[in-house]
Amino acid sequence: MTTIIKLNELDFKAAKYIDYISNKEFRLEDGTLARNRSQANGC
């Protein structure tokens, strides 16, 4: 029974990380993942 609970907790945590990366992580205009910095993006 505890194994089922632990798996459910891991699934929930994994789903939170996947959601954050997919929907809330900062991305450049072309969709590349990037760090949000106080400097302007570009060269």
mmCIF file of the N, C-alpha and C atoms, coordinates in Angstrom:
data_MODEL
# 
_entry.id   MODEL 
# 
loop_
_atom_site.group_PDB 
_atom_site.id 
_atom_site.type_symbol 
_atom_site.label_atom_id 
_atom_site.label_alt_id 
_atom_site.label_comp_id 
_atom_site.label_asym_id 
_atom_site.label_entity_id 
_atom_site.label_seq_id 
_atom_site.pdbx_PDB_ins_code 
_atom_site.Cartn_x 
_atom_site.Cartn_y 
_atom_site.Cartn_z 
_atom_site.occupancy 
_atom_site.B_iso_or_equiv 
_atom_site.pdbx_formal_charge 
_atom_site.auth_seq_id 
_atom_site.auth_comp_id 
_atom_site.auth_asym_id 
_atom_site.auth_atom_id 
_atom_site.pdbx_PDB_model_num 
ATOM 1   N N  . MET A 1 1  ? 0.822  -1.207 0.000   1.00 0.00 ? 1  MET A N  1 
ATOM 2   C CA . MET A 1 1  ? 0.000  0.000  0.000   1.00 0.00 ? 1  MET A CA 1 
ATOM 3   C C  . MET A 1 1  ? 0.857  1.258  0.000   1.00 0.00 ? 1  MET A C  1 
ATOM 4   N N  . THR A 1 2  ? 1.941  1.270  0.768   1.00 0.00 ? 2  THR A N  1 
ATOM 5   C CA . THR A 1 2  ? 2.784  2.466  0.808   1.00 0.00 ? 2  THR A CA 1 
ATOM 6   C C  . THR A 1 2  ? 3.465  2.709  -0.529  1.00 0.00 ? 2  THR A C  1 
ATOM 7   N N  . THR A 1 3  ? 3.749  1.642  -1.275  1.00 0.00 ? 3  THR A N  1 
ATOM 8   C CA . THR A 1 3  ? 4.357  1.807  -2.595  1.00 0.00 ? 3  THR A CA 1 
ATOM 9   C C  . THR A 1 3  ? 3.424  2.571  -3.520  1.00 0.00 ? 3  THR A C  1 
ATOM 10  N N  . ILE A 1 4  ? 2.143  2.281  -3.461  1.00 0.00 ? 4  ILE A N  1 
ATOM 11  C CA . ILE A 1 4  ? 1.168  2.975  -4.289  1.00 0.00 ? 4  ILE A CA 1 
ATOM 12  C C  . ILE A 1 4  ? 1.123  4.454  -3.917  1.00 0.00 ? 4  ILE A C  1 
ATOM 13  N N  . ILE A 1 5  ? 1.163  4.747  -2.649  1.00 0.00 ? 5  ILE A N  1 
ATOM 14  C CA . ILE A 1 5  ? 1.139  6.144  -2.202  1.00 0.00 ? 5  ILE A CA 1 
ATOM 15  C C  . ILE A 1 5  ? 2.394  6.863  -2.681  1.00 0.00 ? 5  ILE A C  1 
ATOM 16  N N  . LYS A 1 6  ? 3.558  6.233  -2.551  1.00 0.00 ? 6  LYS A N  1 
ATOM 17  C CA . LYS A 1 6  ? 4.801  6.860  -2.984  1.00 0.00 ? 6  LYS A CA 1 
ATOM 18  C C  . LYS A 1 6  ? 4.798  7.097  -4.485  1.00 0.00 ? 6  LYS A C  1 
ATOM 19  N N  . LEU A 1 7  ? 4.290  6.145  -5.266  1.00 0.00 ? 7  LEU A N  1 
ATOM 20  C CA . LEU A 1 7  ? 4.223  6.330  -6.710  1.00 0.00 ? 7  LEU A CA 1 
ATOM 21  C C  . LEU A 1 7  ? 3.298  7.487  -7.061  1.00 0.00 ? 7  LEU A C  1 
ATOM 22  N N  . ASN A 1 8  ? 2.176  7.583  -6.374  1.00 0.00 ? 8  ASN A N  1 
ATOM 23  C CA . ASN A 1 8  ? 1.253  8.683  -6.640  1.00 0.00 ? 8  ASN A CA 1 
ATOM 24  C C  . ASN A 1 8  ? 1.899  10.023 -6.306  1.00 0.00 ? 8  ASN A C  1 
ATOM 25  N N  . GLU A 1 9  ? 2.665  10.084 -5.210  1.00 0.00 ? 9  GLU A N  1 
ATOM 26  C CA . GLU A 1 9  ? 3.356  11.319 -4.851  1.00 0.00 ? 9  GLU A CA 1 
ATOM 27  C C  . GLU A 1 9  ? 4.390  11.675 -5.911  1.00 0.00 ? 9  GLU A C  1 
ATOM 28  N N  . LEU A 1 10 ? 5.130  10.676 -6.403  1.00 0.00 ? 10 LEU A N  1 
ATOM 29  C CA . LEU A 1 10 ? 6.128  10.927 -7.439  1.00 0.00 ? 10 LEU A CA 1 
ATOM 30  C C  . LEU A 1 10 ? 5.471  11.380 -8.732  1.00 0.00 ? 10 LEU A C  1 
ATOM 31  N N  . ASP A 1 11 ? 4.357  10.763 -9.091  1.00 0.00 ? 11 ASP A N  1 
ATOM 32  C CA . ASP A 1 11 ? 3.626  11.171 -10.287 1.00 0.00 ? 11 ASP A CA 1 
ATOM 33  C C  . ASP A 1 11 ? 3.167  12.620 -10.175 1.00 0.00 ? 11 ASP A C  1 
ATOM 34  N N  . PHE A 1 12 ? 2.685  12.989 -8.986  1.00 0.00 ? 12 PHE A N  1 
ATOM 35  C CA . PHE A 1 12 ? 2.217  14.359 -8.771  1.00 0.00 ? 12 PHE A CA 1 
ATOM 36  C C  . PHE A 1 12 ? 3.374  15.345 -8.895  1.00 0.00 ? 12 PHE A C  1 
ATOM 37  N N  . LYS A 1 13 ? 4.508  15.029 -8.275  1.00 0.00 ? 13 LYS A N  1 
ATOM 38  C CA . LYS A 1 13 ? 5.669  15.913 -8.354  1.00 0.00 ? 13 LYS A CA 1 
ATOM 39  C C  . LYS A 1 13 ? 6.176  16.012 -9.787  1.00 0.00 ? 13 LYS A C  1 
ATOM 40  N N  . ALA A 1 14 ? 6.236  14.898 -10.483 1.00 0.00 ? 14 ALA A N  1 
ATOM 41  C CA . ALA A 1 14 ? 6.696  14.909 -11.874 1.00 0.00 ? 14 ALA A CA 1 
ATOM 42  C C  . ALA A 1 14 ? 5.755  15.742 -12.733 1.00 0.00 ? 14 ALA A C  1 
ATOM 43  N N  . ALA A 1 15 ? 4.466  15.627 -12.510 1.00 0.00 ? 15 ALA A N  1 
ATOM 44  C CA . ALA A 1 15 ? 3.487  16.388 -13.283 1.00 0.00 ? 15 ALA A CA 1 
ATOM 45  C C  . ALA A 1 15 ? 3.649  17.893 -13.040 1.00 0.00 ? 15 ALA A C  1 
ATOM 46  N N  . LYS A 1 16 ? 3.968  18.277 -11.786 1.00 0.00 ? 16 LYS A N  1 
ATOM 47  C CA . LYS A 1 16 ? 4.185  19.689 -11.485 1.00 0.00 ? 16 LYS A CA 1 
ATOM 48  C C  . LYS A 1 16 ? 5.400  20.221 -12.237 1.00 0.00 ? 16 LYS A C  1 
ATOM 49  N N  . TYR A 1 17 ? 6.495  19.464 -12.243 1.00 0.00 ? 17 TYR A N  1 
ATOM 50  C CA . TYR A 1 17 ? 7.696  19.894 -12.957 1.00 0.00 ? 17 TYR A CA 1 
ATOM 51  C C  . TYR A 1 17 ? 7.455  19.978 -14.457 1.00 0.00 ? 17 TYR A C  1 
ATOM 52  N N  . ILE A 1 18 ? 6.784  18.989 -15.005 1.00 0.00 ? 18 ILE A N  1 
ATOM 53  C CA . ILE A 1 18 ? 6.491  18.984 -16.438 1.00 0.00 ? 18 ILE A CA 1 
ATOM 54  C C  . ILE A 1 18 ? 5.618  20.178 -16.808 1.00 0.00 ? 18 ILE A C  1 
ATOM 55  N N  . ASP A 1 19 ? 4.625  20.468 -15.978 1.00 0.00 ? 19 ASP A N  1 
ATOM 56  C CA . ASP A 1 19 ? 3.758  21.614 -16.234 1.00 0.00 ? 19 ASP A CA 1 
ATOM 57  C C  . ASP A 1 19 ? 4.547  22.915 -16.187 1.00 0.00 ? 19 ASP A C  1 
ATOM 58  N N  . TYR A 1 20 ? 5.429  23.049 -15.202 1.00 0.00 ? 20 TYR A N  1 
ATOM 59  C CA . TYR A 1 20 ? 6.228  24.272 -15.093 1.00 0.00 ? 20 TYR A CA 1 
ATOM 60  C C  . TYR A 1 20 ? 7.116  24.455 -16.319 1.00 0.00 ? 20 TYR A C  1 
ATOM 61  N N  . ILE A 1 21 ? 7.815  23.405 -16.707 1.00 0.00 ? 21 ILE A N  1 
ATOM 62  C CA . ILE A 1 21 ? 8.715  23.496 -17.860 1.00 0.00 ? 21 ILE A CA 1 
ATOM 63  C C  . ILE A 1 21 ? 7.937  23.765 -19.146 1.00 0.00 ? 21 ILE A C  1 
ATOM 64  N N  . SER A 1 22 ? 6.801  23.119 -19.289 1.00 0.00 ? 22 SER A N  1 
ATOM 65  C CA . SER A 1 22 ? 6.024  23.259 -20.519 1.00 0.00 ? 22 SER A CA 1 
ATOM 66  C C  . SER A 1 22 ? 5.317  24.608 -20.639 1.00 0.00 ? 22 SER A C  1 
ATOM 67  N N  . ASN A 1 23 ? 4.847  25.145 -19.514 1.00 0.00 ? 23 ASN A N  1 
ATOM 68  C CA . ASN A 1 23 ? 3.970  26.306 -19.596 1.00 0.00 ? 23 ASN A CA 1 
ATOM 69  C C  . ASN A 1 23 ? 4.494  27.594 -18.962 1.00 0.00 ? 23 ASN A C  1 
ATOM 70  N N  . LYS A 1 24 ? 5.408  27.492 -18.006 1.00 0.00 ? 24 LYS A N  1 
ATOM 71  C CA . LYS A 1 24 ? 5.783  28.683 -17.256 1.00 0.00 ? 24 LYS A CA 1 
ATOM 72  C C  . LYS A 1 24 ? 7.257  29.057 -17.372 1.00 0.00 ? 24 LYS A C  1 
ATOM 73  N N  . GLU A 1 25 ? 8.082  28.149 -17.851 1.00 0.00 ? 25 GLU A N  1 
ATOM 74  C CA . GLU A 1 25 ? 9.515  28.422 -17.972 1.00 0.00 ? 25 GLU A CA 1 
ATOM 75  C C  . GLU A 1 25 ? 9.744  29.509 -19.015 1.00 0.00 ? 25 GLU A C  1 
ATOM 76  N N  . PHE A 1 26 ? 10.714 30.383 -18.754 1.00 0.00 ? 26 PHE A N  1 
ATOM 77  C CA . PHE A 1 26 ? 11.027 31.470 -19.684 1.00 0.00 ? 26 PHE A CA 1 
ATOM 78  C C  . PHE A 1 26 ? 11.582 30.895 -20.992 1.00 0.00 ? 26 PHE A C  1 
ATOM 79  N N  . ARG A 1 27 ? 11.095 31.399 -22.098 1.00 0.00 ? 27 ARG A N  1 
ATOM 80  C CA . ARG A 1 27 ? 11.549 30.949 -23.419 1.00 0.00 ? 27 ARG A CA 1 
ATOM 81  C C  . ARG A 1 27 ? 11.844 32.147 -24.307 1.00 0.00 ? 27 ARG A C  1 
ATOM 82  N N  . LEU A 1 28 ? 12.781 31.947 -25.219 1.00 0.00 ? 28 LEU A N  1 
ATOM 83  C CA . LEU A 1 28 ? 13.061 32.952 -26.231 1.00 0.00 ? 28 LEU A CA 1 
ATOM 84  C C  . LEU A 1 28 ? 11.952 32.929 -27.271 1.00 0.00 ? 28 LEU A C  1 
ATOM 85  N N  . GLU A 1 29 ? 11.989 33.866 -28.196 1.00 0.00 ? 29 GLU A N  1 
ATOM 86  C CA . GLU A 1 29 ? 10.931 33.958 -29.208 1.00 0.00 ? 29 GLU A CA 1 
ATOM 87  C C  . GLU A 1 29 ? 10.812 32.699 -30.052 1.00 0.00 ? 29 GLU A C  1 
ATOM 88  N N  . ASP A 1 30 ? 11.936 31.981 -30.260 1.00 0.00 ? 30 ASP A N  1 
ATOM 89  C CA . ASP A 1 30 ? 11.890 30.766 -31.072 1.00 0.00 ? 30 ASP A CA 1 
ATOM 90  C C  . ASP A 1 30 ? 11.504 29.531 -30.261 1.00 0.00 ? 30 ASP A C  1 
ATOM 91  N N  . GLY A 1 31 ? 11.209 29.700 -28.958 1.00 0.00 ? 31 GLY A N  1 
ATOM 92  C CA . GLY A 1 31 ? 10.772 28.594 -28.116 1.00 0.00 ? 31 GLY A CA 1 
ATOM 93  C C  . GLY A 1 31 ? 11.878 27.915 -27.330 1.00 0.00 ? 31 GLY A C  1 
ATOM 94  N N  . THR A 1 32 ? 13.112 28.390 -27.460 1.00 0.00 ? 32 THR A N  1 
ATOM 95  C CA . THR A 1 32 ? 14.237 27.811 -26.742 1.00 0.00 ? 32 THR A CA 1 
ATOM 96  C C  . THR A 1 32 ? 14.147 28.166 -25.262 1.00 0.00 ? 32 THR A C  1 
ATOM 97  N N  . LEU A 1 33 ? 14.366 27.171 -24.378 1.00 0.00 ? 33 LEU A N  1 
ATOM 98  C CA . LEU A 1 33 ? 14.395 27.444 -22.947 1.00 0.00 ? 33 LEU A CA 1 
ATOM 99  C C  . LEU A 1 33 ? 15.578 28.339 -22.630 1.00 0.00 ? 33 LEU A C  1 
ATOM 100 N N  . ALA A 1 34 ? 15.369 29.309 -21.734 1.00 0.00 ? 34 ALA A N  1 
ATOM 101 C CA . ALA A 1 34 ? 16.435 30.237 -21.378 1.00 0.00 ? 34 ALA A CA 1 
ATOM 102 C C  . ALA A 1 34 ? 16.238 30.733 -19.955 1.00 0.00 ? 34 ALA A C  1 
ATOM 103 N N  . ARG A 1 35 ? 17.308 31.296 -19.391 1.00 0.00 ? 35 ARG A N  1 
ATOM 104 C CA . ARG A 1 35 ? 17.199 31.938 -18.081 1.00 0.00 ? 35 ARG A CA 1 
ATOM 105 C C  . ARG A 1 35 ? 16.691 33.348 -18.283 1.00 0.00 ? 35 ARG A C  1 
ATOM 106 N N  . ASN A 1 36 ? 15.788 33.774 -17.426 1.00 0.00 ? 36 ASN A N  1 
ATOM 107 C CA . ASN A 1 36 ? 15.294 35.141 -17.486 1.00 0.00 ? 36 ASN A CA 1 
ATOM 108 C C  . ASN A 1 36 ? 16.299 36.027 -16.764 1.00 0.00 ? 36 ASN A C  1 
ATOM 109 N N  . ARG A 1 37 ? 16.956 36.904 -17.493 1.00 0.00 ? 37 ARG A N  1 
ATOM 110 C CA . ARG A 1 37 ? 18.000 37.760 -16.932 1.00 0.00 ? 37 ARG A CA 1 
ATOM 111 C C  . ARG A 1 37 ? 17.564 39.212 -17.046 1.00 0.00 ? 37 ARG A C  1 
ATOM 112 N N  . SER A 1 38 ? 18.185 40.031 -16.244 1.00 0.00 ? 38 SER A N  1 
ATOM 113 C CA . SER A 1 38 ? 17.834 41.452 -16.267 1.00 0.00 ? 38 SER A CA 1 
ATOM 114 C C  . SER A 1 38 ? 18.408 42.165 -17.486 1.00 0.00 ? 38 SER A C  1 
ATOM 115 N N  . GLN A 1 39 ? 19.301 41.511 -18.206 1.00 0.00 ? 39 GLN A N  1 
ATOM 116 C CA . GLN A 1 39 ? 19.873 42.095 -19.414 1.00 0.00 ? 39 GLN A CA 1 
ATOM 117 C C  . GLN A 1 39 ? 18.985 41.794 -20.619 1.00 0.00 ? 39 GLN A C  1 
ATOM 118 N N  . ALA A 1 40 ? 19.129 42.598 -21.654 1.00 0.00 ? 40 ALA A N  1 
ATOM 119 C CA . ALA A 1 40 ? 18.335 42.377 -22.864 1.00 0.00 ? 40 ALA A CA 1 
ATOM 120 C C  . ALA A 1 40 ? 18.748 41.051 -23.524 1.00 0.00 ? 40 ALA A C  1 
ATOM 121 N N  . ASN A 1 41 ? 17.789 40.356 -24.101 1.00 0.00 ? 41 ASN A N  1 
ATOM 122 C CA . ASN A 1 41 ? 18.071 39.106 -24.806 1.00 0.00 ? 41 ASN A CA 1 
ATOM 123 C C  . ASN A 1 41 ? 18.536 39.421 -26.214 1.00 0.00 ? 41 ASN A C  1 
ATOM 124 N N  . GLY A 1 42 ? 19.633 38.832 -26.588 1.00 0.00 ? 42 GLY A N  1 
ATOM 125 C CA . GLY A 1 42 ? 20.154 39.049 -27.929 1.00 0.00 ? 42 GLY A CA 1 
ATOM 126 C C  . GLY A 1 42 ? 21.649 39.257 -27.909 1.00 0.00 ? 42 GLY A C  1 
ATOM 127 N N  . CYS A 1 43 ? 22.222 39.360 -29.084 1.00 0.00 ? 43 CYS A N  1 
ATOM 128 C CA . CYS A 1 43 ? 23.679 39.529 -29.180 1.00 0.00 ? 43 CYS A CA 1 
ATOM 129 C C  . CYS A 1 43 ? 24.049 40.969 -29.412 1.00 0.00 ? 43 CYS A C  1 
# 
